[in-house]
Amino acid sequence: MTDWKKRIPTIMTSQELLDRAFARASRAEVMGSDPFDTVKKTNIAKINGIGDMTVTTLLKYVRAFPRMEKEDEFFSELVDVIIGVDDLKKALASISWCAEKASHLQRMYLHKVKKAPNIDSVARATREFYGRFSSIVKRIEPDLLFAQKARDSLKQLPSIDPKIPTIVIAGYPNVGKSQLTERISSARPVIAHYPFTTKGIQVGHFISGWRTYQVIDTPGLLDRELEERNAIELQAILALKYLAVIIVFIFDPSETCGYSMERQEALLVSVRKNFPDIPLIEVENKSDLEWGGTGKRPRISAATGEGVDGLVSDIHARLKADRMAAMDELPR
């Protein structure tokens, strides 16, 4: 996702586009064999300058946005939540239409100027081109504004690679998700802004065998029952189903997180219900506290590292089993 983030330029308003194009055209001057030929060639250069610059810029906008490929369902759902895929496609289609229409006007008025019998006819054709050209560019002002807003929103998306299998850390706030993400990641996780949360999402990496996996902590997402979510939140959460190969669910039996074990168990039921096909590892954190645990799950301390090696071994084993199963399914 990072390449296209750098590729999307700042999108100008229709007036900014026109001002830049007409400023360029005002500098055009081409000498001809006589005064009439000079006027004709200069106006041809003006029309070409305005048309070429505007069409090139509009098409650059359209091509810079990532294509909503069907196989990249995670990214498509994120875009749909933040912006609306259909709205974005509509805006880009309008910008593309404008580029095509502008190119058509450019060709049509070049022909008129070339065939003009006198200086007045050249001036009249050029003025007519200016008016019609400006009109069609101004028609897409709402689409340009929408595309700029979409650009700003997309650039805030976390750099999550949907092609890399992902370990998702879930559980209520303050149970130790961020600490665990740091513990099991091969490098310090990157904090990236996520459009549905008040905190940044943590993205780390986990090496198992010869493969690299992403580890993401999901503050503000998988931290309360999904049934309590509104439609937009739910869609954002369910986008994770395209990434997760394992969910590590963390309990805090000390309840110092501010949530009872009863509520934490209810969240686990909700996550299981909504991610039924994704393997789930349950652990109880904060073993360094005197509260102990329930005895139902492995105990760890993300703060001190106690028990984390065992969890990592469990994750490795699950991932290896998945890889072996995938290899068995390959045609022989």
C-alpha positions as CSV (number, residue, x, y, z in Angstrom):
1,M,0.0,0.0,0.0
2,T,2.9,2.3,0.5
3,D,3.8,2.9,-3.2
4,W,0.4,4.5,-4.1
5,K,0.4,6.6,-1.0
6,K,3.5,8.4,-2.3
7,R,2.0,8.5,-5.8
8,I,-1.2,10.4,-5.2
9,P,-0.5,14.1,-5.8
10,T,-2.3,17.0,-4.2
11,I,-5.5,17.5,-6.2
12,M,-6.2,21.0,-7.4
13,T,-9.6,22.6,-7.5
14,S,-11.1,23.3,-10.9
15,Q,-10.1,27.0,-10.7
16,E,-6.5,26.2,-9.7
17,L,-6.3,23.8,-12.7
18,L,-7.6,26.5,-15.1
19,D,-5.5,29.2,-13.6
20,R,-2.3,27.1,-14.1
21,A,-3.3,26.1,-17.6
22,F,-4.2,29.6,-18.8
23,A,-1.1,31.0,-17.2
24,R,1.0,28.6,-19.2
25,A,-1.0,29.5,-22.4
26,S,-0.5,33.2,-21.8
27,R,3.2,32.7,-22.3
28,A,2.9,30.9,-25.7
29,E,4.2,32.8,-28.7
30,V,5.1,31.3,-32.0
31,M,6.5,33.2,-34.9
32,G,4.9,32.5,-38.3
33,S,5.7,33.5,-41.9
34,D,3.5,36.6,-41.6
35,P,1.3,38.3,-39.0
36,F,-1.8,36.1,-39.7
37,D,0.4,32.9,-39.5
38,T,1.9,34.1,-36.2
39,V,-1.6,34.7,-34.7
40,K,-2.8,31.3,-35.9
41,K,0.3,29.4,-34.7
42,T,0.3,31.2,-31.3
43,N,-3.4,30.4,-30.7
44,I,-2.8,26.8,-31.7
45,A,0.0,26.7,-29.1
46,K,-2.3,28.2,-26.5
47,I,-5.0,25.6,-27.1
48,N,-2.5,22.8,-27.0
49,G,-0.9,24.1,-23.8
50,I,-4.2,24.4,-22.0
51,G,-5.5,21.1,-23.3
52,D,-2.3,19.0,-22.8
53,M,-1.7,20.3,-19.3
54,T,-5.2,19.8,-18.0
55,V,-5.8,16.4,-19.6
56,T,-2.4,15.1,-18.4
57,T,-3.1,16.3,-14.8
58,L,-6.6,14.9,-14.7
59,L,-5.5,11.5,-15.9
60,K,-2.6,11.5,-13.4
61,Y,-5.2,11.9,-10.7
62,V,-7.2,9.0,-11.9
63,R,-4.3,6.7,-12.4
64,A,-2.6,7.6,-9.0
65,F,-5.5,6.1,-7.0
66,P,-5.2,2.4,-6.2
67,R,-7.5,0.1,-8.1
68,M,-10.1,-1.6,-6.0
69,E,-9.0,-5.1,-7.0
70,K,-11.4,-7.8,-6.0
71,E,-8.6,-10.0,-4.5
72,D,-7.6,-7.2,-2.1
73,E,-10.9,-7.4,-0.2
74,F,-9.4,-6.0,3.1
75,F,-8.3,-2.8,1.5
76,S,-11.5,-2.4,-0.5
77,E,-13.6,-2.8,2.6
78,L,-11.4,-0.2,4.4
79,V,-11.8,2.3,1.6
80,D,-15.5,1.6,1.6
81,V,-15.8,2.4,5.3
82,I,-13.7,5.6,5.1
83,I,-14.8,7.0,1.8
84,G,-17.2,4.7,0.0
85,V,-15.9,2.7,-2.9
86,D,-18.8,3.5,-5.2
87,D,-18.5,7.3,-4.4
88,L,-14.8,7.2,-5.2
89,K,-15.3,5.3,-8.4
90,K,-18.0,7.8,-9.4
91,A,-15.7,10.8,-8.7
92,L,-12.8,9.2,-10.7
93,A,-15.1,8.4,-13.6
94,S,-16.2,12.0,-13.7
95,I,-12.6,13.2,-13.7
96,S,-11.8,10.7,-16.5
97,W,-14.9,11.9,-18.5
98,C,-13.7,15.5,-18.1
99,A,-10.2,14.5,-19.5
100,E,-11.8,12.8,-22.5
101,K,-14.1,15.7,-23.1
102,A,-11.3,18.3,-22.8
103,S,-9.2,16.3,-25.2
104,H,-12.1,16.3,-27.7
105,L,-12.6,20.0,-27.4
106,Q,-8.9,20.5,-27.9
107,R,-8.9,18.6,-31.1
108,M,-12.1,20.2,-32.4
109,Y,-10.9,23.8,-31.8
110,L,-7.4,23.1,-33.2
111,H,-9.2,22.1,-36.4
112,K,-11.3,25.3,-36.3
113,V,-8.3,27.6,-35.8
114,K,-6.3,25.9,-38.5
115,K,-9.2,26.3,-41.0
116,A,-10.0,29.9,-39.9
117,P,-9.8,32.3,-42.8
118,N,-8.8,35.4,-40.8
119,I,-7.5,36.8,-37.5
120,D,-11.1,37.6,-36.2
121,S,-12.1,34.0,-36.9
122,V,-9.0,32.7,-35.0
123,A,-9.7,34.9,-32.0
124,R,-13.4,34.0,-32.0
125,A,-12.6,30.2,-32.1
126,T,-10.0,30.6,-29.3
127,R,-12.4,32.5,-27.0
128,E,-15.1,29.9,-27.6
129,F,-12.6,27.2,-26.7
130,Y,-11.7,29.0,-23.5
131,G,-15.3,29.3,-22.5
132,R,-16.4,25.7,-23.2
133,F,-13.2,24.2,-21.8
134,S,-13.6,26.2,-18.5
135,S,-17.2,25.1,-18.3
136,I,-16.5,21.4,-18.4
137,V,-13.6,21.6,-15.9
138,K,-15.8,23.5,-13.5
139,R,-18.4,20.9,-13.7
140,I,-16.2,18.4,-11.9
141,E,-15.4,20.7,-9.0
142,P,-17.3,18.4,-6.5
143,D,-15.5,15.4,-7.8
144,L,-12.1,17.0,-7.5
145,L,-12.9,18.1,-3.9
146,F,-14.1,14.5,-3.1
147,A,-10.9,13.1,-4.6
148,Q,-8.8,15.4,-2.5
149,K,-10.7,14.4,0.6
150,A,-10.2,10.7,-0.4
151,R,-6.5,11.3,-0.9
152,D,-6.1,12.8,2.6
153,S,-8.1,9.9,4.1
154,L,-6.2,7.2,2.3
155,K,-2.8,8.6,3.2
156,Q,-3.8,8.1,6.9
157,L,-4.4,4.3,6.4
158,P,-1.9,2.1,8.3
159,S,0.7,0.4,6.1
160,I,-0.8,-3.1,6.4
161,D,0.1,-5.4,3.6
162,P,-3.0,-7.6,2.9
163,K,-0.7,-10.2,1.2
164,I,1.1,-10.9,4.5
165,P,-0.7,-13.3,6.9
166,T,-1.6,-11.5,10.1
167,I,-1.8,-12.3,13.8
168,V,-4.5,-10.2,15.3
169,I,-4.4,-9.3,19.0
170,A,-7.8,-8.9,20.6
171,G,-9.2,-8.2,24.1
172,Y,-10.6,-5.4,26.2
173,P,-8.7,-2.1,26.6
174,N,-5.8,-2.2,29.2
175,V,-5.5,-6.0,29.2
176,G,-1.9,-5.7,27.7
177,K,-2.5,-6.0,24.0
178,S,0.1,-3.3,23.1
179,Q,2.7,-4.8,25.4
180,L,2.3,-8.2,24.0
181,T,2.5,-6.9,20.4
182,E,5.8,-5.3,21.3
183,R,7.0,-8.5,23.0
184,I,6.4,-10.9,20.1
185,S,7.3,-8.5,17.3
186,S,10.8,-8.8,15.7
187,A,11.1,-5.0,15.8
188,R,9.4,-2.2,17.6
189,P,5.9,-2.0,16.2
190,V,5.0,1.1,14.1
191,I,2.1,3.2,15.4
192,A,-0.2,4.1,12.5
193,H,-3.3,6.2,12.5
194,Y,-6.4,4.1,12.0
195,P,-9.6,5.9,10.9
196,F,-11.9,4.1,13.3
197,T,-10.0,4.5,16.5
198,T,-8.9,7.2,18.9
199,K,-5.5,5.5,19.2
200,G,-3.1,4.4,16.6
201,I,-3.0,0.8,15.5
202,Q,0.2,-1.1,16.2
203,V,1.8,-3.0,13.3
204,G,4.7,-5.3,14.1
205,H,6.2,-8.4,12.5
206,F,6.7,-12.0,13.6
207,I,9.1,-14.5,12.0
208,S,8.1,-18.1,11.8
209,G,10.2,-20.5,9.8
210,W,11.0,-18.7,6.5
211,R,7.9,-16.6,6.6
212,T,7.1,-13.2,8.0
213,Y,3.8,-12.4,9.6
214,Q,2.2,-9.2,10.6
215,V,1.1,-8.6,14.2
216,I,-1.5,-6.0,14.8
217,D,-3.0,-4.6,17.9
218,T,-6.5,-3.3,17.3
219,P,-7.3,-0.5,19.8
220,G,-10.9,0.6,19.5
221,L,-11.9,-2.4,17.3
222,L,-12.0,-5.8,18.9
223,D,-12.4,-4.4,22.4
224,R,-16.1,-4.7,23.0
225,E,-19.0,-7.0,21.9
226,L,-19.5,-6.7,18.1
227,E,-23.2,-6.7,18.7
228,E,-22.9,-3.2,20.2
229,R,-21.3,-1.8,17.1
230,N,-22.9,0.4,14.5
231,A,-22.8,-0.6,10.9
232,I,-19.6,1.3,10.0
233,E,-17.7,0.0,13.0
234,L,-18.8,-3.5,12.3
235,Q,-17.7,-3.3,8.6
236,A,-14.3,-2.0,9.7
237,I,-13.9,-4.9,12.2
238,L,-15.0,-7.6,9.8
239,A,-12.4,-6.3,7.3
240,L,-9.9,-8.0,9.6
241,K,-11.3,-11.4,8.5
242,Y,-9.4,-11.0,5.3
243,L,-6.1,-10.7,7.2
244,A,-6.2,-12.8,10.3
245,V,-4.6,-16.3,10.3
246,I,-4.6,-16.4,14.1
247,I,-6.4,-14.3,16.8
248,V,-4.6,-14.1,20.1
249,F,-7.3,-13.2,22.7
250,I,-6.0,-11.7,26.0
251,F,-7.8,-11.9,29.3
252,D,-7.0,-9.9,32.4
253,P,-8.1,-12.1,35.3
254,S,-6.9,-9.4,37.8
255,E,-9.6,-7.2,36.3
256,T,-7.3,-4.2,36.8
257,C,-8.2,-3.3,33.2
258,G,-11.5,-2.2,34.5
259,Y,-13.6,-5.0,33.0
260,S,-14.9,-8.1,34.8
261,M,-14.0,-11.6,33.6
262,E,-17.7,-12.1,32.8
263,R,-17.6,-9.2,30.3
264,Q,-14.3,-10.4,28.9
265,E,-15.7,-13.9,28.4
266,A,-18.7,-12.3,26.6
267,L,-16.3,-10.5,24.3
268,L,-14.6,-13.8,23.5
269,V,-17.9,-15.4,22.6
270,S,-18.6,-12.4,20.3
271,V,-15.2,-12.7,18.6
272,R,-15.7,-16.5,18.1
273,K,-19.1,-15.9,16.6
274,N,-17.9,-13.4,14.1
275,F,-14.6,-15.1,13.2
276,P,-15.6,-18.7,13.3
277,D,-13.0,-20.0,10.8
278,I,-10.0,-18.3,12.3
279,P,-7.9,-20.2,14.9
280,L,-8.0,-18.5,18.3
281,I,-5.4,-18.7,21.1
282,E,-6.5,-17.7,24.6
283,V,-4.1,-16.4,27.2
284,E,-4.4,-14.8,30.6
285,N,-2.1,-11.8,31.1
286,K,-0.7,-10.1,34.2
287,S,0.6,-13.2,35.9
288,D,3.1,-11.0,37.6
289,L,0.3,-9.7,39.8
290,E,-0.9,-11.5,42.9
291,W,-4.3,-12.1,41.4
292,G,-3.1,-15.3,39.7
293,G,-5.5,-16.7,37.0
294,T,-8.5,-18.9,36.5
295,G,-6.5,-22.0,35.7
296,K,-8.4,-22.4,32.4
297,R,-5.7,-20.9,30.1
298,P,-2.0,-20.4,29.9
299,R,-0.7,-17.5,32.0
300,I,1.6,-14.9,30.7
301,S,3.0,-11.5,31.7
302,A,3.4,-9.2,28.7
303,A,5.1,-6.7,31.2
304,T,7.9,-9.1,32.4
305,G,7.9,-11.6,29.5
306,E,6.9,-14.6,31.8
307,G,5.2,-17.3,29.7
308,V,5.5,-15.3,26.5
309,D,8.0,-17.8,25.0
310,G,5.4,-20.6,25.5
311,L,2.8,-18.4,23.7
312,V,5.3,-17.8,20.8
313,S,5.9,-21.5,20.6
314,D,2.2,-22.1,20.4
315,I,1.8,-19.5,17.6
316,H,4.8,-21.1,15.7
317,A,3.2,-24.5,16.0
318,R,-0.2,-23.3,14.8
319,L,1.4,-21.4,11.8
320,K,3.5,-24.5,10.9
321,A,0.5,-26.7,11.0
322,D,-1.4,-24.3,8.7
323,R,1.6,-24.2,6.3
324,M,1.8,-28.0,6.2
325,A,-2.0,-28.2,5.6
326,A,-1.7,-25.8,2.8
327,M,1.1,-27.8,1.2
328,D,-1.0,-31.0,1.4
329,E,-3.7,-29.3,-0.5
330,L,-1.4,-28.4,-3.4
331,P,-1.9,-30.5,-6.6
332,R,0.7,-33.2,-7.0
